[in-house]
Amino acid sequence: MKSTLLTIALFFCLCSLHAAEKSVHDFKVVTIDGEAVNLAEYKGKVLLIVNTASKCGFTKQYADLVTLQKDYADKGVVVLGFPANNFGKQEPGSNAAIAEFCSATYGVDFPMFAKVSVKGADQDPLFTYLTQVENPDFTGDIRWNFEKFLVDQDGHLTRRFRSKANPSDTEIRGAIDVLLVEQN
């Protein structure tokens, strides 16, 4: 009995170690245009992953995300937008309608992905990972649209920001700068 319990405990420890090695680069997603993308394509880049919505009080952050992308693109930073309709039904449109809105209204030119669920029983696996992996800020469910996940060049979550954290604020830009300095 003791050896069975020890074997089970060892199995769970090894599984925990393997889970800790997982990264954002292990996930495949679909672009807003329907193309499959392996996030491993972003190895070596700093990523700011954001769950977005077109009819939210935070929607104006699209403009700040576009500016952040332009300011940091040549330094290896990429904003990734994932529309979600989980909060207040604030992203009701189709992928095509979302893409048109983002482009026409905010000039979004960073990668946008197909609408996903970021919370609940149908939560996209990427967001299950992002909400559960340890980081210095917090874990757990996304509370609202425009939460942000800062991922380092190796695909590991390094910081997490709630909706009110604006992409133009020094809190987010400072965290990005730290990752860029650590890379060099």
N, C-alpha and C positions, 0 to 999 in steps of 0.2 A: 504494500500500500504506500509506504513512504517513497519507494523508488518511482512509483507511478505519479505521485504528487510532485516529486522533484523533476521528473521528466516534463510534466505539464507546466510547471513553473519555468523551467528552462526554455520550453517552446515559446511561452508568452514573452519572456525576456528577449529572445532572438527576434520574435515578430516585432517587438517594440523598437529594437535597434534597426531593423529593416525599414520600418515606417519612418523613422527619423531620417533615413537616407533619402527618402522620396523628395522630389522637388517639383516645382511648377513645370519643369521641362519634361516631366513624365506624362503630361496630359495632351490630349488631342481635342481640338475645338473646331468650330465651323465659323467661317467668316460671315458677315452680314449678307454677302453675295452667294453664300452656299458652298464655298470651297473649304475642304478639310485642311486644317493646319496643325502641324505638330509644334507645340510650344518650344520644343528643343531647338527650333529654328532661331530662337532668341537667346541662345547661349552666348554669354559674353556681354549681354545688354542688361542695363538696369530697367526694370519694368515697373510702371505704376498701373496696376489693374484696378478698374473702377466699375462698379455696377451703376448703370445710368438709367435715366427715365426722361422722357420728353415733356411731361406735364407736371413737373415737380417744382417746388420752391427753390430747389438747388440746381435746376436745369441750367441756369445762367453760368454755372461752373464750367460748362462746355467751353465757353470763351477762354477761361483761365487755363483749362487743359490744353487747348490749342496753343496758347501762348507758351505754356510750359514745354510742350512738345517742340515748338520752334526754337526756344531758347536752349534746349538741351540735346536736340537731335544729333548735332555733330559731335557730342560727347558720349554717344552710345546709350541714350535714354529713350525709351519708347512707352507711350501711353497706350493702353489697351482698354477699349470700352466694351462693356457687356450689358446691353439693355436687359432690363428685367421688369416684370409687371407684378411683383410681389407686394408692393406697398401702395395702397390707395388706388390700385388700377391706373397708375400714372404712366404706363407704357402700353397702351392698348393696341397700337398699330402693328402692321406687318413689318417684316424686316425691310422691305422696299420702302415703306412709308417712313420708317425710322431713319434709314440712310438718307432719304431725300430731305427730311427735316434737319438732320445734323449738318448736311452739306450746305443747304440753302440758308439756314438760319445762323449757323455758327462757323461755317467754313471748316468743319471737322475734316482733317486730313490724316489723322492717326488711325491705326487699325480699329475697326469696329467689328464686332462678332454677332452672330445670330442671337436672338433673344433667348435667354435662359432663365431658369428659376434659381434664385440665390438663397432660398430658404424653404424649409418644409420637406415633405416626403419626396417631392420630385426635384430636390436640389441637385444642380449640376455637380458632378464629381470634383471639378476644379474648385468650386466654392465650398464644398464639404471639406476639402483639404485646407483651403485658405482660412476657414473659420475655426478649424480644430488645431492647426499646427501652433506650437508655442512660439511666442515672440515677446518682446519686452513691453508691449502695450496691453493687449487683452485678447482673449479668445471668445468664441461663442457666436451666436447668431448675428447676422447683419440686422441692424435696427431700422435702416431706411435707405433710400436711394443715395448714391454718390459716396458710399464708403470706399475707402482707398486702401490698397494693399501694395506696399513697396517691397519689391523682390530684387535681390542682388544678382550679380552676373552669373552666379552658379545656380540660380533658380530657387533660392531659399528666401522665405518671408523674413524680412528684417524689421519692418514697422507696419503698423496698422492705424488708420485714421478714421474717425467718424465723419459723418456727412458735413458737419460744420467746418471742418478743416479745409480751408480753401487752397487750391493748388498754387495760388500766387503768394501764399504766406511763407514766411521764413521757416516755419515748422517743417513743412514738407520739402521745400527747396533745400533747407539745411541738411535734412536726412539724406536727400539725393546726393548732395555735395560730399557728405561723409563717405558714401559708397564709392563715389568717383575717386576720391583721394585714396581710399583703401586699395583700389584696383591698381593704382600707380605705384 
